[in-house]
Amino acid sequence: MNNKGILYLVATPIGNLEDITLRALRILKEVDFIAAEDTRQTLKLLNHFDIKKPLVSYYEHNKVVKGNYLVGQLLDGKSIALVSDAGTPGVSDPGEDIVKLCIENDIQVTMVPGPVAAVTGLVVSGLSTGRFVFEGFLPMNKRQRKDRINSLRNETRTIILYEAPHKLIYTLKDLYEALGNRRITMARELTKKFEEVIRCSLKEAVAKYDDESPRGEYVLIIEGISEEKILEEKKSEWDAMTVEEHYEMYIAKGLEKKEAMRKVAQDRGISRRDVYKKLLE
């Protein structure tokens, strides 16, 4: 008989407390205790709904020690609700780690779904929602942040990021430098009284926050690059090379001569015969 407890990942409102679900309220009342990213923040939520439950802190800097403690409690048959400060635990927070620990210990994990700031920002952005990539918070290190942004240069899907107010202007400038003047939506205070959704270009976003101080955490939604734009940039890259340099590039990558000529012809929109003639000149 399996006497292990269950870990419930409970999504909580990202702003408006009316967004809590009936199931979330029931689970928070039924579990043995609640593991919270910030117990003070979670206590406000619990008090609002008159829920009395023991709270245990579980956050980035104590996740190893507390993670082992929580697993021990679950193995002893206790049921635990895991919550973040707001939104869905396990997305850009250490909830991901406790889920892995539970799976390793054959402990049941289930989700009580609810708000996600990334998806909320995406659907009000006005940008494409069909395909998107979520990058969460960018690295703290300046060089690593730029490298991550550069890796998104040819991303065709809509890009979603989280950013803190004190780093927002630096990130916007890095995005503008690497991606060019794309469309961006900046969403803050989502679902709250002073919700703000700003739709503009990256150039306009940089200018805006050069003149004013950001407030609150932001969801940034940036349009992906179009396939046509990628082809234009590639064509410019090929035009900067001679046909021979272009051909030698593929040879250096290990392609056979015929395949290298075929690739050069395809890239440049010319025939293989024209490539061959150029190589003989």
Secondary structure, 3 states (H helix, E strand, C coil): CCCCCEEEEECECCCCHHHCCHHHHHHHHHCCEEEECCHHHHHHHHHHCCCCCCEEECCHHHHHHHHHHHHHHHHCCCCEEEECCCECCCCCCCHHHHHHHHHHCCCEEEEECCCCHHHHHHHHHCCCCCCEEEEEECCCCHHHHHHHHHCCCCCCCEEEEEECHHHHHHHHHHHHHHHCCCEEEEEECCCCCCCEEEEEEHHHHHHHHHHCCCCCCEEEEECCCCHHHHHHHHHHHHHCCCHHHHHHHHHHCCCCHHHHHHHHHHHHCCCHHHHHHHHHC
